[in-house]
């Protein structure tokens, strides 16, 4: 699963748009106060985590996009 497929799966599951941010695919505006995220780190590793009170907290680092997508899907569904 890649990021566009993750976005489609989350929409199909009825997960509200404000619950998550997927870098380059789904970036809600205005930015919610807190949400789960998936992003590519500068060292080419993928991160999943939570944004709360203006701070990004990385929950896990993944070797590839597919693993990161599966993790975020599991957190939200």
N, C-alpha and C positions, 0 to 999 in steps of 0.2 A: 504494500500500500504506500502511495506517495501522498504528498500534501493535498493535491486536488481531490483525490479519492477519499482522504480523511475528512475533508470539508463536506463532501457529499454524504458520507456515512453519518456524520454528526447531524446534518440537516435531516436526513431520513429518520434518525432516531429521535428527532424532536428536541435536541439539545439547544437551548436558547443561545442566540448569537453572542450575547454579552458574557457568556461563561468562559469563553476561550479566545485566544489569539494565535493564529498560525502565520508565522512570518512570510510575507510576500503573497499570501493567499486570502487571509481573512484578518483584517485589522480594523476592529470596530471603531467608529467615530460617533460620538465622543468616546474617549477611552473610559471603560468601566473602572470603578474604584478597585475592584479585585477580579482576577480571572486566572485561568490556567493557560500556559503558553507552550509553544514549540518554536524553537529557533535554531539557526546554525551558529555555532560559536566561532570565534576568529581562528581557532585551531582546527577547523573542519570537522569538529565533533558536533553532534546534535544534542540539544538540551531540552528537557521538559521541566516545567516548574510552575510556581505560583507567583503572581504579582499581587502584593498586598501592601496597602499604606505607602505606595510610592516606591516599593522595593521589590526587585526581582530576586526570588529565592529558587535556586536550581534544585530540583528534586533528584534528577538523574541525568547522566550523560550517556549518549548512545553512539555506537560506531557508525551508524548509517541512518538515513532518513526513514527507511521502512520500520526499523526497530523503534525509533522515536515516535512515529505515527501510531504504531500499535500500542505503545505505552500511554499516549495521550487519550486514545480511544478508550482504553481500559479505565482510565481515571474518570472519564466523563459519562460512560454508558453503563 
